[in-house]
Amino acid sequence: GDRKLRTYGLAALQNLSTDAAEEMWSDEQGVRAAILEGAVLTDPADRKVRATALYILQNLSRGSRSRVAMWQDEAGVRRALMDAATAEDPADRELREAALVSLWNLCGEAQIAEEAWADAAGVRGA
């Protein structure tokens, strides 16, 4: 059904995200919106979809050009990463790992690292 199609679509985007990260991030209403929609799903049945979306964010966070913009997207990227990084269900381990790697990648930018370190209740607490 819908979950299967969403998973396949995001899996295709995940494969592209290693080579076309900048282009994908730039497509705010299309690709970026689809990724963020998947990254914030909370139904346990959507865990695979969410993990795939988080892996895409992980790939996108490797590109230094997009890092600051990704970090500044508090209601989208940052919220999705923080929600996953602080998930407490043991079944969400994969989600936490993907989110923490993404946050680590984003903190490769000095400006982001300083803000993250100052955020004791948020990123630093994760």
Residue pairs with C-beta under 8 A, 6 or more apart in sequence:
3 45
3 46
3 48
3 49
6 38
6 49
7 48
7 49
7 52
9 34
10 34
10 35
10 38
10 49
10 52
10 53
10 56
11 52
13 24
13 31
13 34
13 35
13 56
14 52
14 55
14 56
14 59
16 24
17 24
17 56
17 59
17 60
18 59
21 59
21 60
21 62
21 63
21 66
22 63
22 65
22 66
24 31
24 32
24 35
24 56
24 60
25 31
25 32
25 60
25 63
25 66
25 69
25 70
26 32
32 76
35 53
35 56
35 57
35 60
36 53
36 76
36 77
36 80
37 53
38 46
38 49
38 50
38 52
38 53
39 50
39 53
39 54
39 56
39 57
39 77
39 80
39 81
39 84
40 50
40 79
40 80
40 83
41 49
41 50
41 53
42 50
42 83
44 89
44 91
47 91
47 92
47 94
47 95
50 84
50 95
51 94
51 95
51 98
53 80
54 80
54 81
54 84
54 95
54 98
54 99
54 102
55 98
57 70
57 77
57 80
57 81
57 98
57 99
57 102
58 98
58 101
58 102
58 105
60 66
60 70
61 67
61 70
61 101
61 102
61 103
61 105
61 106
62 105
64 108
64 109
67 105
67 106
67 108
67 109
67 112
68 109
68 111
68 112
70 77
70 78
70 106
71 77
71 78
71 106
71 109
71 112
71 115
80 99
81 99
81 102
81 103
82 99
82 122
82 123
82 126
83 99
84 92
84 95
84 96
84 98
84 99
85 96
85 99
85 100
85 103
85 123
85 126
86 96
86 125
86 126
87 95
87 96
99 126
100 126
103 116
103 123
103 126
106 112
106 116
107 113
107 116
107 123
116 122
116 123
116 124
117 123
117 124
118 124
119 125
